[in-house]
Amino acid sequence: MRLALETRDVGKVTIVRCKGRIVAGGESESLRSHVDWLLRDRRAIVLHLGDVGFIDSSGIGTMVRTLTSTRRVRGDLKLCNVPENVDKVLRLSQLTKLFDSHDSEDSAVAAFYRVPAATEKTVPAGKSVLCIDRNVDVVVYIRELLRRAGYDVHTSNNLRDGLILMQVTPFHLLLVGAELAAAPATDKAFRAACAGVPVLALEKEFSTQEAGEATIGLLEKITACIQSGPAA
């Protein structure tokens, strides 16, 4: 089975789900090239290895090179859902201390959101906003729009990932798109997590509105919603 890579962003973290074999040749090269492409503007990478059925020595070497490339640009790469066969290879190669491995995506994402060490200088950020919408283009646009307006923006395309983010960092506002569906348990947990946080519904027509009009209207609503608080 050839290697397939599925990528999604969970806030500032990018998860790459690997499915198939990580072996010498095209598979290893595609993984390395994909992560290099992500590193153009991303610095927090998680490799989900739960669906990797086989890995050879070249594949392990590719993972090491990928980790090195990420840290060279002051980013980091973590592993999650490492299957027994891959874990065995890492232990035999004495590489378990090199890679930061986690049992789940939730844990790996949370590790990136942990408070930095006291010796690190923190940079003050604006109000923190979580935007959740199914439309990837809308999410990318809103993320860049709000960042340029001075907000600290985190994004997701589904409620499950949004819930992960809400469990690891506080937000001043939730911007939630229409037609977001989730399993009943996830939906219930998400609604509970929203208590005490202002929530602004993103209109279904936002993606088809004239860009200037949509931009001005959204920024005005966000400012008013944050100022009025959770009861808005």
DRENRO-719873 format. One record per residue (C-alpha): x, y, z. Coordinates in steps of 0.05 Angstrom, whole numbers, plus 32768, in hexadecimal, padded with zeros to 4 digits. Each point is the difference from the previous one (the first is absolute). Layout:
N
XYZ...
end
This chain:
232
800080008000801D80437FEA8008803780337FC6803180048005804080287FC48024801D800E8045801D7FD6802D802C800D803B802E7FEB80008049800E80478016804B800D7FF9800D7FB57FF980007FDA7FBD7FEF7FB6800480197FD37FC87FDE7FBC8000802A7FCC7FDE7FDD7FC47FE180267FC67FE0804A7FF17FFF803B802F800D80367FDF7FD7803B80127FD37FEF80247FC07FC280297FF07FDE7FF58043803A801B802A800C80397FCF7FB6801480007FFF8004804C803F802A80047FEA802E7FC77FBB8009801F801B801580438033802E7FDF7FC680217FDB7FDA80098041803C802080217FFA803C7FD27FCF801D80327FF37FCC8036802D7FED803A7FD87FCD802A7FF97FBD7FDD7FE27FBF801980097FBE7FDA7FC57FD2800D801C7FBA7FF47FC57FD680157FF37FE77FB880487FF07FEF80057FB67FF2804A7FFC7FF1803E802B800580477FF07FE88043801D80137FFA80357FCA7FBD8014801D801E80098045803880287FE27FCC802C7FDD7FDD800D80438042801480208010802F7FC67FBA801D80048008800D804B804480217FF37FE3802D7FC97FC78015802E802E8012803A803080247FD17FC980347FF47FF18003804B7FC37FD47FFB7FF37FBB801C7FE47FBD7FE97FDB7FCF802D7FE57FBB7FF47FBD7FE480157FDB7FBD7FFD80417FDC7FF37FEF7FB77FEE80247FC7802280297FEE7FC3801B80477FF8800B8008804B80297FC08000802D801B7FC980098042802680137FDA803F80307FD27FDC801F803D7FDF8003802480437FDA803A7FE27FC780048033802380398024800980267FC07FB680027FEE7FCB801C802E7FC87FCC7FF97FB8800480197FC77FD080067FCE802C7FDC7FF8803E7FD57FE28025803C803E7FF4802A802F80147FC77FDA80417FF37FFD8010804A804C7FF88004800980387FCE7FD2802D802980227FF680438018803F80238048800F7FE980397FFB8032800A803C802D8043800F7FDE7FDC800C7FBE7FE980477FF17FB680027FEF7FE580327FCE7FBE802180137FC87FEE7FCF7FBC801E7FF27FBD7FE380137FFE7FB57FF17FCD7FE87FCD7FEE7FB97FEB7FE07FFA7FBB7FDE7FBF7FEC7FE27FF77FBB7FFC7FC87FCD8016802C7FC6804C7FFE7FFF8005803E7FD57FD480288030802A7FE9803B804180147FDE7FE480447FEE7FE5800F804580417FE98020802980317FD87FCD803780067FFD7FFD804C804B7FF78008800B80407FDA7FCC8022802C80297FED803D7FDC7FC2801980207FBE80167FDB7FD17FD17FF87FB480037FD87FD97FCE7FDF7FBC7FF47FD27FE07FCC7FD67FD680317FE480018047802B7FC58016804180257FF37FE18040801B7FF37FDC804180497FEA8004801680487FFA7FCE80188035801B7FCD8030804880187FF97FFA804B7FFC7FCD803680137FDD802C7FCC7FDF804580047FD07FEF7FC67FE77FC57FD87FEF800D7FB77FD67FC47FEA7FE87FF17FB97FBD7FE37FEB7FF27FB67FF380357FE5802F7FEC7FB9801480217FD280327FF27FC180287FCE800D803980357FF88036802F80317FDD7FC880317FF47FEC7FFE8049804880088018800B803A7FD07FC18024801880167FF780488045801B7FF07FE0803E7FE17FE280168043801C80438014801D80107FBC7FDF802F7FCD7FEA7FDA7FC27FF580227FBD7FDD7FDA7FC8802180077FBC7FC8800D7FCE7FF77FCC7FCA800380377FCB80458019801880257FD87FCB7FD7801E7FC77FFC80488018802780387FE080447FFB80228005804880197FB98001801C800A7FBC802180438016801F7FE68040801E7FC17FDF801B80267FC680208033802C80227FC9802C801D7FDA7FC4801A803E7FE280208011804180247FB98007801A7FFC7FB780158041800180277FED804280227FBB7FE7801480187FBE801C7FE07FBA80047FB9801880068001801E7FBA
end
